[in-house]
Amino acid sequence: MGRTIGEILAEVDQRLEWAQIRFKEAKESGLKVIGLYCGYIPFELVRAVGAIPVSLCGSDADAIPSAELELPRNFCPLIKSSYGLAITDTCPFFHFADALIGETTCDGKKKVFELLARLRPVHVMQLPYDKNAPGALDQWRSEMKRVSEFLVGVTGIEPTPERLSAEIYYENELRRVLQRIVRTFERPVPSLTWTQMLSVRSLTDFVVDRAPYLALIEELAEAVSVADAAVGDASTSGRMPRVLVTGSPMSPETNKVMRIAEESGALVVAHDACSGTKMFDRLVDEEGDPLDALTRYTLYIPCACMSPNDGRVDLLRSSVSTYGVEGVIDTVWQACHTFNVESVIVQRACREELNVPCLKIETDYSAADEGQLRTRIEAFVEQML
């Protein structure tokens, strides 16, 4: 008899706790570690040069005061946390990183990469802001080629087409399994919560050896399928409005909005941010030139840094339909101007096209506003009953 969902999720949490040990072991074995701050840099390219990618986006509120000694207080908490962890050397993943790759997704990150260059070799990719502009695809491919050369300089290994193709296939396997797991949220009674799914998704950013992780999520996908079949199509005993959480990326440590929504009686059935389905809802093309395929895949990530960002509304529209969403919570980190302005477009789409209520929440990493947030979210959930 297979393990229960709870037992598998306990291993997910355990692997998150052990991740720093695994990276220490990888570093000691001679592997190079490349720190990343965004999904626009494909894991496939890093692994094709024999290195290990790791996310360095900060989710530790305790690191922010150190960052504020140099950075503005009125600044994105994700960037402040990332920088604070770096300058205090309290992030083991930054400590093990041989080099960093950044990208021009926002002005705040772009300038902080200049500061981080004092600590590690940094390569910054120049991202086209309009994916549909003439020459945008060619420009981004040249950036992919340029970062490839930087990575070769770090590891000495060429990302041949054969190596790239193999990495694309493996990463697509991970995406396929994650897609299977989130189908549970299409059901009246999902076998997971999105708070739990957030940990599963987060673990993808901290994996040295992907084989055990792939086996683990395949086991979870099977357990979820069995649990879904056992429950059938029965509805919940009490009314639970189906909610989508969108906006700025979050982590298991910074998911207070999602957590409060679930505690307030909402059924969070979709999370389409970078920390959610946005990074695995599509597959990289496995045919043709692999660098071209990665270029197209990453350029069409519907991030708020893109202008216009029609893909954001397309994904929202698809998620509302697929998961039967009845309300949208748009979470924006304070001082994140791109997501803050784009919230107008999200609210307009909810109101004028999708006919679902939308609640915008601007917050940071602190717990100081949790009481106020709970009042607002509870009222939002109640209006859908």
DRENLUMSE-209115 format. One record per residue (C-alpha): residue in three letters; x, y, z. Coordinates in Angstrom, 2 decimals, decimal comma. Layout:
BEGIN
R   residuo        c1        c2        c3
R       ala         X         Y         Z
...
end
This chain:
BEGIN
R   residuo        c1        c2        c3
R       met      0,00      0,00      0,00
R       gly      1,35      3,41     -0,96
R       arg      2,00      6,30      1,37
R       thr     -0,67      8,85      2,20
R       ile     -0,67     12,39      0,84
R       gly      0,24     13,64      4,31
R       glu      3,25     11,35      4,51
R       ile      4,48     12,46      1,09
R       leu      4,01     16,13      1,94
R       ala      5,97     15,59      5,14
R       glu      8,87     14,42      2,99
R       val      8,49     17,52      0,80
R       asp      8,89     19,70      3,90
R       gln     11,81     17,57      5,05
R       arg     13,55     17,92      1,70
R       leu     13,11     21,69      1,87
R       glu     14,82     21,63      5,27
R       trp     17,62     19,41      3,96
R       ala     18,19     21,38      0,77
R       gln     21,06     23,42      2,14
R       ile     22,88     20,23      3,13
R       arg     22,45     18,82     -0,37
R       phe     23,90     22,00     -1,90
R       lys     26,82     21,91      0,52
R       glu     27,53     18,33     -0,54
R       ala     27,24     19,29     -4,23
R       lys     29,63     22,17     -3,74
R       glu     32,14     19,97     -1,92
R       ser     31,95     17,42     -4,73
R       gly     33,14     20,06     -7,19
R       leu     29,84     21,05     -8,82
R       lys     29,25     24,71     -9,61
R       val     26,18     26,45     -8,16
R       ile     24,46     29,26    -10,08
R       gly     22,15     31,60     -8,15
R       leu     19,06     32,80    -10,01
R       tyr     16,48     35,47     -9,21
R       cys     13,86     34,85    -11,88
R       gly     12,21     32,25    -14,12
R       tyr     13,43     34,00    -17,25
R       ile     16,72     32,15    -16,80
R       pro     15,93     28,53    -17,70
R       phe     17,16     25,78    -15,40
R       glu     17,81     23,73    -18,53
R       leu     20,61     26,02    -19,65
R       val     22,30     26,00    -16,24
R       arg     22,15     22,21    -15,97
R       ala     23,37     21,77    -19,55
R       val     26,73     23,30    -18,53
R       gly     27,01     20,88    -15,61
R       ala     25,98     23,39    -12,90
R       ile     23,17     23,36    -10,34
R       pro     20,59     26,20    -10,40
R       val     19,13     27,56     -7,17
R       ser     16,63     30,33     -6,46
R       leu     17,93     33,20     -4,34
R       cys     14,71     35,18     -4,02
R       gly     14,54     36,18     -0,36
R       ser     11,61     35,13      1,80
R       asp     13,11     35,93      5,20
R       ala     11,65     39,00      6,89
R       asp     14,49     39,01      9,42
R       ala     16,98     39,85      6,66
R       ile     15,22     43,08      5,72
R       pro     16,59     45,39      8,48
R       ser     20,16     44,66      7,35
R       ala     19,24     45,53      3,77
R       glu     17,59     48,76      4,88
R       leu     20,94     50,02      6,14
R       glu     21,72     50,58      2,47
R       leu     18,48     50,24      0,52
R       pro     15,37     52,47      0,78
R       arg     12,78     51,42      3,34
R       asn     10,07     52,01      0,73
R       phe     11,33     49,19     -1,45
R       cys     10,17     45,75     -2,54
R       pro     10,43     43,32      0,42
R       leu     11,49     40,47     -1,86
R       ile     14,49     42,45     -3,09
R       lys     15,35     43,73      0,38
R       ser     15,21     40,23      1,82
R       ser     17,35     38,85     -1,03
R       tyr     19,96     41,56     -0,55
R       gly     19,94     41,32      3,22
R       leu     20,56     37,59      3,09
R       ala     23,46     38,16      0,69
R       ile     25,32     40,89      2,58
R       thr     24,96     39,12      5,93
R       asp     25,94     35,74      4,43
R       thr     22,97     34,14      6,17
R       cys     21,59     32,43      3,06
R       pro     23,39     29,11      2,56
R       phe     22,39     29,01     -1,10
R       phe     23,97     32,41     -1,77
R       his     27,00     31,28      0,22
R       phe     27,47     28,28     -2,07
R       ala     26,81     30,19     -5,30
R       asp     29,77     30,52     -7,66
R       ala     28,01     33,12     -9,80
R       leu     24,70     34,95    -10,11
R       ile     22,45     35,54    -13,09
R       gly     20,07     38,47    -13,00
R       glu     17,63     39,99    -15,43
R       thr     16,11     43,41    -16,07
R       thr     12,58     42,54    -14,94
R       cys     12,37     45,59    -12,68
R       asp     14,43     48,69    -11,94
R       gly     14,90     47,72     -8,29
R       lys     16,47     44,35     -9,05
R       lys     18,50     45,82    -11,89
R       lys     20,23     48,30     -9,58
R       val     20,70     45,81     -6,75
R       phe     22,56     43,50     -9,13
R       glu     25,19     46,27     -9,31
R       leu     25,60     45,99     -5,53
R       leu     25,65     42,19     -5,55
R       ala     28,49     42,30     -8,09
R       arg     30,79     43,22     -5,19
R       leu     30,11     39,79     -3,70
R       arg     29,88     37,39     -6,65
R       pro     30,37     37,41    -10,43
R       val     27,07     38,67    -11,87
R       his     25,67     38,42    -15,38
R       val     22,55     40,46    -16,12
R       met     20,29     39,48    -19,02
R       gln     18,69     42,40    -20,89
R       leu     15,05     41,40    -21,28
R       pro     12,89     42,90    -24,07
R       tyr      9,88     44,54    -22,44
R       asp      7,53     43,92    -25,39
R       lys      7,72     40,31    -26,53
R       asn      5,81     41,17    -29,70
R       ala      8,04     44,06    -30,78
R       pro     10,01     43,59    -34,03
R       gly     13,29     41,90    -33,23
R       ala     12,35     40,98    -29,63
R       leu     12,77     37,25    -30,20
R       asp     16,15     37,73    -31,89
R       gln     17,27     40,08    -29,13
R       trp     16,32     37,58    -26,43
R       arg     18,03     34,75    -28,28
R       ser     21,22     36,80    -28,37
R       glu     20,86     37,24    -24,59
R       met     20,45     33,47    -24,21
R       lys     23,61     33,00    -26,23
R       arg     25,45     35,61    -24,16
R       val     24,48     34,01    -20,84
R       ser     25,49     30,62    -22,26
R       glu     28,97     32,00    -22,83
R       phe     29,05     33,36    -19,27
R       leu     28,08     29,94    -17,90
R       val     30,73     28,20    -20,00
R       gly     33,24     30,57    -18,43
R       val     32,12     29,37    -14,98
R       thr     32,06     25,62    -15,64
R       gly     34,12     25,06    -18,77
R       ile     31,37     22,86    -20,22
R       glu     29,61     23,66    -23,50
R       pro     25,78     23,41    -23,55
R       thr     25,64     21,33    -26,73
R       pro     22,29     20,84    -28,50
R       glu     22,26     17,25    -27,26
R       arg     22,78     18,30    -23,63
R       leu     20,16     21,07    -23,93
R       ser     17,61     18,73    -25,49
R       ala     18,11     16,18    -22,71
R       glu     17,63     18,86    -20,05
R       ile     14,49     20,19    -21,75
R       tyr     12,99     16,72    -21,76
R       tyr     13,77     16,18    -18,06
R       glu     12,39     19,55    -16,99
R       asn      9,28     18,91    -19,10
R       glu      8,81     15,64    -17,22
R       leu      8,72     17,63    -13,99
R       arg      6,22     20,07    -15,51
R       arg      3,99     17,22    -16,71
R       val      3,81     15,69    -13,24
R       leu      3,06     19,05    -11,60
R       gln      0,29     19,56    -14,16
R       arg     -1,17     16,20    -13,12
R       ile     -1,12     17,16     -9,45
R       val     -2,93     20,49     -9,86
R       arg     -5,81     18,82    -11,69
R       thr     -7,13     18,02     -8,23
R       phe     -8,08     21,70     -7,91
R       glu    -10,57     21,32    -10,74
R       arg    -12,65     19,07     -8,48
R       pro    -15,34     20,16     -5,99
R       val    -13,18     18,74     -3,19
R       pro     -9,45     18,95     -3,98
R       ser     -7,20     16,47     -2,22
R       leu     -4,63     19,20     -1,53
R       thr     -4,67     22,80     -0,40
R       trp     -2,73     25,40     -2,37
R       thr     -0,73     26,15      0,77
R       gln      0,51     22,56      0,54
R       met      1,01     22,83     -3,23
R       leu      3,11     25,95     -2,67
R       ser      5,68     23,85     -0,81
R       val      5,69     21,25     -3,59
R       arg      6,28     23,97     -6,18
R       ser      8,89     25,71     -4,00
R       leu     10,99     22,56     -3,73
R       thr     11,66     22,66     -7,50
R       asp     13,90     25,68     -6,87
R       phe     16,14     23,84     -4,39
R       val     16,91     20,50     -6,02
R       val     20,40     19,16     -6,64
R       asp     19,50     15,68     -7,90
R       arg     16,18     15,77     -9,75
R       ala     15,61     12,01     -9,82
R       pro     14,44     11,72     -6,16
R       tyr     12,28     14,84     -6,58
R       leu     10,68     13,48     -9,75
R       ala      9,97     10,18     -8,00
R       leu      8,49     12,05     -5,03
R       ile      6,08     14,18     -7,05
R       glu      5,12     11,17     -9,20
R       glu      4,21      9,40     -5,97
R       leu      2,23     12,47     -4,89
R       ala      0,42     12,63     -8,23
R       glu     -0,61      8,98     -7,86
R       ala     -1,72      9,46     -4,25
R       val     -3,77     12,51     -5,24
R       ser     -5,38     10,56     -8,10
R       val     -6,33      7,74     -5,74
R       ala     -7,72     10,19     -3,18
R       asp     -9,70     12,05     -5,84
R       ala    -11,22      8,80     -7,09
R       ala    -12,20      7,81     -3,55
R       val    -13,98     11,10     -2,94
R       gly    -15,67     11,17     -6,32
R       asp    -17,59     14,28     -7,31
R       ala    -19,15     14,94     -3,92
R       ser    -19,45     18,58     -3,00
R       thr    -18,19     20,07      0,24
R       ser    -20,52     19,90      3,21
R       gly    -20,29     23,66      3,66
R       arg    -20,15     26,44      1,09
R       met    -16,51     27,34      0,29
R       pro    -16,04     30,03     -2,36
R       arg    -13,43     29,05     -4,97
R       val    -10,66     31,65     -5,03
R       leu     -7,66     32,36     -7,26
R       val     -4,61     34,06     -5,74
R       thr     -2,62     36,01     -8,33
R       gly      0,03     38,73     -8,40
R       ser      3,52     38,89     -6,91
R       pro      5,31     35,61     -6,21
R       met      5,21     34,21     -2,70
R       ser      6,86     31,40     -0,78
R       pro      5,73     29,05      1,99
R       glu      7,19     31,63      4,41
R       thr      5,47     34,67      2,85
R       asn      2,08     33,24      1,91
R       lys      0,06     35,03      4,58
R       val     -2,60     36,15      2,09
R       met     -3,22     32,62      0,82
R       arg     -3,13     31,21      4,36
R       ile     -5,59     33,79      5,68
R       ala     -7,91     33,18      2,73
R       glu     -8,00     29,45      3,50
R       glu     -8,48     30,14      7,22
R       ser    -11,35     32,49      6,33
R       gly    -13,32     29,75      4,60
R       ala    -12,15     30,15      1,01
R       leu    -11,08     27,23     -1,14
R       val     -7,96     28,45     -2,94
R       val     -8,09     26,47     -6,17
R       ala     -5,61     28,40     -8,32
R       his     -2,38     30,32     -7,94
R       asp     -1,11     31,63    -11,28
R       ala      1,93     33,60    -10,10
R       cys      5,60     32,68    -10,69
R       ser      5,34     30,68     -7,47
R       gly      2,34     28,85     -8,93
R       thr      1,22     27,38    -12,23
R       lys      2,75     30,08    -14,42
R       met      6,06     28,24    -14,46
R       phe      4,73     24,81    -15,41
R       asp      1,45     25,32    -17,27
R       arg      3,32     25,08    -20,61
R       leu      6,02     22,78    -21,93
R       val      9,18     23,71    -23,78
R       asp      9,07     22,55    -27,41
R       glu     11,09     19,33    -27,65
R       glu     11,48     19,56    -31,43
R       gly     13,93     21,67    -33,41
R       asp     16,76     23,82    -32,07
R       pro     16,71     23,59    -28,24
R       leu     18,11     27,09    -27,66
R       asp     15,39     28,52    -29,89
R       ala     12,80     26,55    -27,92
R       leu     14,06     27,89    -24,59
R       thr     14,15     31,40    -26,02
R       arg     10,50     31,23    -27,07
R       tyr      9,37     29,57    -23,85
R       thr     10,99     32,08    -21,52
R       leu     10,15     35,19    -23,56
R       tyr      6,46     34,30    -23,36
R       ile      6,33     34,05    -19,57
R       pro      3,47     36,47    -18,75
R       cys      5,28     38,58    -16,15
R       ala      4,12     42,07    -15,21
R       cys      7,45     43,41    -16,50
R       met      6,11     42,83    -20,03
R       ser      4,25     45,72    -21,57
R       pro      1,73     44,98    -22,88
R       asn      1,26     41,77    -20,91
R       asp     -1,73     40,19    -22,61
R       gly     -0,56     36,76    -21,46
R       arg     -1,42     37,66    -17,86
R       val     -5,09     38,10    -18,69
R       asp     -5,04     35,03    -20,94
R       leu     -3,75     32,94    -18,03
R       leu     -6,25     34,51    -15,65
R       arg     -9,09     33,79    -18,05
R       ser     -7,97     30,18    -18,47
R       ser     -7,56     29,63    -14,72
R       val    -10,98     31,07    -13,89
R       ser    -12,58     28,72    -16,41
R       thr    -10,54     25,61    -15,57
R       tyr    -10,89     25,80    -11,79
R       gly    -14,36     27,33    -11,49
R       val    -13,01     30,44     -9,77
R       glu    -15,58     32,65     -8,05
R       gly    -13,27     35,37     -6,75
R       val     -9,75     36,70     -7,34
R       ile     -7,28     38,02     -4,77
R       asp     -4,51     40,07     -6,38
R       thr     -1,50     40,27     -4,05
R       val      1,08     43,01     -4,63
R       trp      4,29     43,44     -2,66
R       gln      4,73     47,02     -1,52
R       ala      6,71     49,20     -3,94
R       cys      6,33     46,63     -6,75
R       his      5,18     49,19     -9,30
R       thr      4,76     46,81    -12,25
R       phe      2,34     44,48    -10,45
R       asn      0,69     47,45     -8,73
R       val     -0,19     49,19    -11,99
R       glu     -1,10     45,93    -13,71
R       ser     -3,60     45,29    -10,92
R       val     -5,84     47,85    -12,68
R       ile     -5,90     45,59    -15,74
R       val     -6,58     42,49    -13,64
R       gln     -9,46     44,16    -11,81
R       arg    -10,92     45,44    -15,07
R       ala    -10,79     41,94    -16,59
R       cys    -12,48     40,47    -13,52
R       arg    -15,20     43,09    -13,53
R       glu    -15,91     43,57    -17,22
R       glu    -15,20     40,16    -18,74
R       leu    -15,00     37,39    -16,14
R       asn    -17,74     38,69    -13,85
R       val    -15,97     37,70    -10,65
R       pro    -15,13     39,96     -7,68
R       cys    -11,51     40,98     -7,22
R       leu     -9,74     42,06     -4,05
R       lys     -6,41     43,87     -4,35
R       ile     -4,04     43,55     -1,40
R       glu     -0,80     45,50     -1,10
R       thr      1,39     44,19      1,69
R       asp      4,91     43,27      2,77
R       tyr      6,62     40,48      4,69
R       ser      5,73     41,67      8,19
R       ala      2,90     40,29     10,32
R       ala      1,86     43,80     11,40
R       asp     -1,10     44,02      9,00
R       glu     -2,43     40,47      9,46
R       gly     -5,41     41,63     11,54
R       gln     -6,44     44,15      8,90
R       leu     -5,88     41,63      6,12
R       arg     -8,01     39,05      7,91
R       thr    -10,90     41,52      8,22
R       arg    -10,74     42,41      4,53
R       ile    -10,35     38,82      3,31
R       glu    -13,13     37,52      5,56
R       ala    -15,45     40,21      4,19
R       phe    -14,44     39,30      0,62
R       val    -15,14     35,62      1,21
R       glu    -18,46     36,39      2,89
R       gln    -19,68     38,41     -0,09
R       met    -19,31     35,29     -2,27
R       leu    -21,45     33,11      0,00
end
